[in-house]
Amino acid sequence: QVQLVESGGGLVQPGGSLRLSCAASGLTLDYYGIAWFRQAPGKEREGVLCLGRNFRVTYYVDSVKGRFTISRDNAKKTASLQMNNLKPEDTAVYFCALTNTGCLGGMDYWGKGILVTVSS
């Protein structure tokens, strides 16, 4: 059974850093692109970053360029989102998701999400 579990969230001050991890099970990660989405309070869910199965990076939003980095380890079935220079507007529940139709396609599996709060 496919399962995605996020970890590494929490409270951080503006300008600080967090590293989110996504552990996958029940599949071969090589076959999927892996993406990070987020949903801020009262707002629609938006894509953040995606790393294709060909290791090509797709930015869904410009606001994280130069601050966020996505990576994956297919053998360990994990992916990470390194978030630097965090801003209050980055506060959201962050989700990892997998796609077998490319980063511009639909997501096939979703994690339950993890809260990131950026506040002083």
C-alpha positions in Angstrom: 0.0 0.0 0.0 1.4 3.4 -1.0 2.1 5.8 1.8 3.9 9.2 1.9 4.9 10.6 5.3 6.2 14.1 5.7 8.5 15.2 8.6 10.6 18.1 9.7 8.0 20.8 10.1 7.7 23.1 13.0 8.1 26.7 14.1 11.0 28.8 12.8 11.8 32.5 12.9 11.8 34.6 9.7 15.1 34.2 7.9 15.6 30.7 9.4 15.7 27.4 7.7 13.9 24.1 7.8 14.3 20.8 5.9 11.2 18.8 5.2 11.5 15.1 4.4 9.1 12.8 2.6 9.4 9.0 3.1 7.6 6.9 0.5 6.7 3.2 0.8 4.8 0.7 -1.3 6.2 1.8 -4.6 9.4 2.2 -6.6 10.2 5.9 -6.5 12.2 5.9 -9.7 8.9 5.8 -11.6 7.5 9.0 -10.2 8.1 12.7 -10.2 7.9 14.1 -6.6 6.4 17.5 -5.8 5.9 19.7 -2.8 2.6 21.6 -2.4 1.5 23.9 0.3 -1.7 25.4 1.6 -1.8 28.5 3.7 -4.7 29.2 6.0 -7.7 30.3 4.0 -6.0 29.9 0.7 -6.0 27.4 -2.1 -3.4 24.7 -2.3 -0.5 25.7 -4.6 2.4 23.8 -6.0 5.9 24.8 -4.8 8.5 22.6 -6.5 8.7 19.4 -8.4 11.6 17.1 -9.2 10.9 14.8 -12.2 12.0 11.2 -12.5 14.6 12.6 -14.9 15.8 14.9 -12.1 14.5 18.0 -13.9 13.4 20.7 -11.5 10.1 22.5 -12.1 9.2 25.7 -10.1 5.5 26.1 -9.7 5.9 29.5 -8.1 8.6 32.2 -8.4 8.5 33.2 -4.8 10.7 30.3 -3.7 13.4 30.5 -6.3 16.8 31.0 -4.7 15.4 29.9 -1.3 14.0 26.4 -1.7 15.7 23.3 -3.0 14.2 20.0 -3.8 16.1 16.7 -3.8 15.4 13.0 -4.0 17.0 9.7 -3.2 15.3 6.9 -5.1 17.2 4.1 -3.3 16.1 5.4 0.1 12.6 6.3 -1.2 12.9 9.7 0.2 12.7 13.3 -0.9 13.5 16.6 0.8 12.6 20.2 0.6 15.3 22.5 1.9 13.8 25.9 2.8 16.1 28.8 3.5 15.5 32.4 4.3 11.9 31.6 5.3 9.3 34.3 5.3 6.0 34.6 7.2 4.2 34.1 4.0 5.7 30.6 3.7 3.6 29.5 6.6 1.4 26.7 5.4 0.7 23.0 5.6 3.2 21.4 3.2 2.4 18.2 1.3 4.5 15.9 -0.7 3.0 14.2 -3.8 3.9 11.8 -6.5 3.1 11.9 -10.2 3.7 9.4 -13.0 2.6 11.9 -15.7 5.3 14.5 -15.2 5.5 17.6 -13.0 2.9 19.4 -15.1 0.5 16.5 -14.8 -1.8 15.4 -12.0 -0.6 14.0 -8.8 -1.3 10.3 -8.1 -0.4 10.1 -4.4 -0.5 12.6 -1.5 1.0 12.7 1.9 -1.1 14.0 4.8 0.8 17.2 5.1 2.9 18.9 7.8 2.7 22.4 9.3 5.4 24.9 8.8 5.0 28.1 10.8 7.3 31.1 10.2 6.9 33.7 12.9 8.9 35.7 15.4 
